[in-house]
Amino acid sequence: MKFARCLAVLVAGIAMAGCVQTAQYEPAPESGLKPRDKELLAKAPYEKVAIPEPYRRHIVDFHRKEAAGTIVVDTDARYLYYVMPNKKAIRYGVTVGEEALVFSGVARVGAMKEWPDWTPTSDIKKRLGDIPSHVSGGPHNPLGARGLYLFEGNKDTLFRIHGTNQPEYIGSAISSGCIRMTNEDVIDLYNRVKVGAPVVVLHPGQGDSPTNPRVAFTGGRDG
């Protein structure tokens, strides 16, 4: 009996270890890049950086009840999830807004643009100082390769999910409220999302922490 109990504990421990093992990272597929993407990304003004492993793209088990096709943003853990069928989600690492600038609530993707122009709001200009009033789309643009524009009803919230020309800050809270992704990841997300898709931005304190994984549990393999 004692041996049987020990064996059961050992098997349970092995099973748990399998559950918590982080999936191996794979980059977004090159097939998702258009010729213009390849051309502009080759001219990116920033150095290639190694994104920390926890913020690389993974497929994870998803605890919450949102339907497939929904975007869920966990600003606490600096993750964006694209919900898939069968309680799975693609998890991307993101840069989020500083605490006082974080948008939270339910919105929808009201518009989608490739290599969008950037027109900073008056609040952003006050906060950042001497910046241009308009920047055309391209590798120098802080909105990066793609922009998903968040609406509440028919009203533009002025918050975006977009690429970045500062990939070194993925996993940080420094933006002016928008959700930044690497350009490769935002292209991958853009290719999956449709206009009208729900976007749930969790309120601070409702996301994951190292001791309380309420949103997702790492497992499976990378997408």
Protein Blocks (a to p, Z undefined) as FASTA:
>chain_A
ZZmmmmmmmmmmmmmmmmmpccddddddfklpcfklmmmmmmpcbdcddddfklmccddd
dfblcdehiacddfknopacdddehhiacddddddddfklpccdddddfbdcehiadddd
fklmmmnopadfbdcedjklmnlmbdcdddehjbcehiacdddfblklgoiafbghiacd
dfklmmmmmmmpcghiacddddehiaccfklcfkbccehjdZZ
